[in-house]
Amino acid sequence: MDEKKGPGDEKYICRCEEVTEAEIRDAIRAGARSVVEIKRWTRAGMGICQGRSCRRLVERILAEELKLKPEEIEISSFRQPVRPVSIKAMDE
Amino acid sequence: MAYLRCDVAILGAGVNGTSIAYELSKRGKKVLLIDKIVMGAGASGSCDDMILLQSKKPGILLEMAFKSLELFESLKDELPSDIEFETRGGTILIEDEEHLAIMEDFVASQNKYGLDVEIIDRKRLLQLQPLVAEDIIASTYSARDSQVNPMLLMKAFLLGARQKGMELLSRTRATSVERLNSGWRLLLDSGDSVETEVVVNAAGAWANDITKLIGFEVPITPRKGQVIVTEAIPPLGATNVWSAQYIVSKLKPQDAAKNASGGAAAQAPAERFGLGFAFTGTHNGNYLIGSTRENRGFDKSTDPEAIGLLSAQVERFFPVMSKINFIRTFAGLRPSTPDGYPFLGEIPGAPGFFIAAGHEGDGIALSPITALVMADLITGKKPKFPMETFDPGRFGGKAGL
């Protein structure tokens, strides 16, 4: 990993899990090519908002790094219940 | 279209594929790791984080789990990135006198085998789990039960193997396999072809798709486990938790049915979903609430009925959880085998074609030892464990090439 600080090192893309732009770019350079791989590699998108804030940003960084159009980025998966639900609400 | 050469081609980049890749790379082999989707796309990326000794029946799997735990202790320093390995201990909650009697016997048999586990009373349990439900009468406790982050573990194996020259191909699968005079040729759907001395099938629940290519049927079937992920919360207690119900249903299925938690009304769905309670807090503060054991083919969806059962179950053992939100659910397909043992070894009639799959719920815990015995077999060393139990040919058949 590059030790020297560049622009984006301190910029948080996923605020729930505190993942910086630099960490996401590192994951792509290590071989990630989709939002789901970046999620597994860095936890970006795995917090309380489930990627609703950062998914678009991650897709843009991916498109930029891989030199693809945004629509060429693999669509990421969504996990139920998408928004937080209380345990109590589910217990029947 | 490329023509690739390697010493060992591993199919499946789950926890066992990556651990074997790491071990063989360390031993100087040129490894190519191939996954039809991406790293951790199967069961290894859809599971909890527990390395349990207590759940193992005394026997070779418990012995291998002991060795695996030792290996984890050195891997956490040896691997190039953090794996969040931690030894928190584990507690199995006991709901009534009948379960207590069964668990006392089980613990005694584990003690004889050298596992450090004991029954603790409610007073001691409260020191470990202050928020446990009022009617839990006792618990087991083993200080050795541990945990590891499966995603970080795979990532670390992958980075470690890469440093030693391993290459990874994602999003491509083998469509045909041809035996050469020495070794094998794989044709991939990317158009690439791979020539290799050795093939290792580490495709978990999908392992049979690969053995079929050499005319061999391996009885591995997918068993679905649904899990709830909560929002991050402060730790509720010191240990990982699961219920005696789970162990009892393994040991004495008829008793388990009679005593299914939630009473007679809940009995049928709980059985239908193979419900068992497993509860663990991750490093990030999210709790994982599991799990079901269902035979539903390759369907990976989660459903409200199962999530409802899991929710009711966590409230039953930890009433405070009713106030907590969950943010995600997922299901993983555990590769299960008819006798509960994985297939580790060479496929009969196919020299140089190996399989390491079928660990069901023990894949993460056993990945370090699996890598060691597989690397021994592949490099012609005698593994330190008797391998007959894991023989890929034990249900008959032979490769039809």
HADDOCK unambig.tbl for C-alpha pairs under 7 A between the chains (distance, minus, plus):
assign (segid A and resid 40 and name CA) (segid B and resid 151 and name CA) 6.35 0.50 0.50
assign (segid A and resid 48 and name CA) (segid B and resid 231 and name CA) 6.02 0.50 0.50
assign (segid A and resid 48 and name CA) (segid B and resid 327 and name CA) 6.20 0.50 0.50
assign (segid A and resid 79 and name CA) (segid B and resid 328 and name CA) 5.73 0.50 0.50
assign (segid A and resid 79 and name CA) (segid B and resid 329 and name CA) 6.12 0.50 0.50
assign (segid A and resid 79 and name CA) (segid B and resid 330 and name CA) 6.77 0.50 0.50
assign (segid A and resid 80 and name CA) (segid B and resid 328 and name CA) 5.64 0.50 0.50
assign (segid A and resid 80 and name CA) (segid B and resid 329 and name CA) 5.69 0.50 0.50
assign (segid A and resid 81 and name CA) (segid B and resid 327 and name CA) 6.61 0.50 0.50
assign (segid A and resid 81 and name CA) (segid B and resid 328 and name CA) 5.94 0.50 0.50
assign (segid A and resid 82 and name CA) (segid B and resid 327 and name CA) 6.84 0.50 0.50
assign (segid A and resid 82 and name CA) (segid B and resid 328 and name CA) 6.79 0.50 0.50
assign (segid A and resid 83 and name CA) (segid B and resid 327 and name CA) 6.31 0.50 0.50
assign (segid A and resid 84 and name CA) (segid B and resid 325 and name CA) 5.66 0.50 0.50
assign (segid A and resid 84 and name CA) (segid B and resid 326 and name CA) 5.43 0.50 0.50
assign (segid A and resid 84 and name CA) (segid B and resid 327 and name CA) 4.49 0.50 0.50
assign (segid A and resid 85 and name CA) (segid B and resid 325 and name CA) 5.10 0.50 0.50
assign (segid A and resid 85 and name CA) (segid B and resid 326 and name CA) 5.53 0.50 0.50
assign (segid A and resid 85 and name CA) (segid B and resid 327 and name CA) 6.74 0.50 0.50
assign (segid A and resid 86 and name CA) (segid B and resid 322 and name CA) 6.91 0.50 0.50
assign (segid A and resid 86 and name CA) (segid B and resid 323 and name CA) 6.52 0.50 0.50
assign (segid A and resid 86 and name CA) (segid B and resid 324 and name CA) 5.59 0.50 0.50
assign (segid A and resid 86 and name CA) (segid B and resid 325 and name CA) 3.94 0.50 0.50
assign (segid A and resid 86 and name CA) (segid B and resid 326 and name CA) 6.02 0.50 0.50
assign (segid A and resid 87 and name CA) (segid B and resid 311 and name CA) 5.48 0.50 0.50
assign (segid A and resid 87 and name CA) (segid B and resid 321 and name CA) 6.85 0.50 0.50
assign (segid A and resid 87 and name CA) (segid B and resid 322 and name CA) 5.11 0.50 0.50
assign (segid A and resid 87 and name CA) (segid B and resid 323 and name CA) 6.79 0.50 0.50
assign (segid A and resid 87 and name CA) (segid B and resid 324 and name CA) 5.95 0.50 0.50
assign (segid A and resid 87 and name CA) (segid B and resid 325 and name CA) 5.71 0.50 0.50
assign (segid A and resid 87 and name CA) (segid B and resid 326 and name CA) 6.46 0.50 0.50
assign (segid A and resid 88 and name CA) (segid B and resid 322 and name CA) 4.59 0.50 0.50
assign (segid A and resid 88 and name CA) (segid B and resid 323 and name CA) 6.64 0.50 0.50
assign (segid A and resid 90 and name CA) (segid B and resid 308 and name CA) 4.77 0.50 0.50
assign (segid A and resid 90 and name CA) (segid B and resid 311 and name CA) 6.13 0.50 0.50
assign (segid A and resid 91 and name CA) (segid B and resid 308 and name CA) 4.82 0.50 0.50
assign (segid A and resid 91 and name CA) (segid B and resid 309 and name CA) 6.61 0.50 0.50
assign (segid A and resid 91 and name CA) (segid B and resid 311 and name CA) 5.26 0.50 0.50
assign (segid A and resid 91 and name CA) (segid B and resid 312 and name CA) 4.55 0.50 0.50
assign (segid A and resid 92 and name CA) (segid B and resid 308 and name CA) 6.26 0.50 0.50
